Every structure is written in C-alpha cells, then in structure tokens.
C-alpha cells in the first residue's frame, strides 16, 4: 500500500511537470499576442510594422480590424486583418464590408505611414499622393 501511494505521487508529479512545460512552451505562441495590449508600440512591432508609429493612425486601423472581428466573431479575422501591418488581402475586405470604401485613400496613407511600405489596397489617386507626399 505504501508503494502504491509513492507511485501515485510520482505520477502526479510527472503530470504537473508536463503541464508546466506545456504552459511554458505556449507563452511564445499565439497566446502571447493576445496578452499584448492593443495600440501599443509592442503590438506595432509584433505585427511587423516598420514605418512610423503614429498612435492615432495605428489605432484607427486597429479599430477597423476590431470592428470586422466583432462582425464575424472569429479570432482569425482579427489576426489576419492586422497581419503584415495591415498589408494583406483581408484588411481591404474589412474596409469594404464596414462600408468604409470612401475612406480608402486616407486609410491607404495610414497603412503606408505605419508599415513603411505601399499598401495592398490603393487606388491611383492614393498611390500618387503616397509617391508625392505633401510635407
């Protein structure tokens, strides 16, 4: 009977170590993104933005992704919309779905500012203004 209790304790200790190892490993995965506070420089870096961190513009773009996420209630929508600093195929779909097409030139400039790269969603007027910015 004493041997049985000792093996039960060893089995419980082994399970505890396994659970702790899994939790430690999962800290560097998608779960770590969820713990990053929104609209912060850390999140800005996490989604691979290499432009200028303008908190107001970044928050506007993030709000579009959050609104899109609230419609679909799918965590992949939020992550996908922000992926590659809003330079992806989902962000323009969210803009369109939220009926923000009239703001597309303005949003393109914002994406250009925060990503440092030409946005995937743009029209010829927005591209011209990005190439010749008014300073």
Secondary structure as GFF3:
##gff-version 3
##sequence-region A 1 135
A	DSSP	alpha_helix	2	26	.	.	.	ID=ss1
A	DSSP	alpha_helix	30	35	.	.	.	ID=ss2
A	DSSP	alpha_helix	41	46	.	.	.	ID=ss3
A	DSSP	alpha_helix	55	72	.	.	.	ID=ss4
A	DSSP	alpha_helix	75	86	.	.	.	ID=ss5
A	DSSP	alpha_helix	89	97	.	.	.	ID=ss6
A	DSSP	three_ten_helix	101	103	.	.	.	ID=ss7
A	DSSP	alpha_helix	104	115	.	.	.	ID=ss8
A	DSSP	alpha_helix	124	131	.	.	.	ID=ss9
###
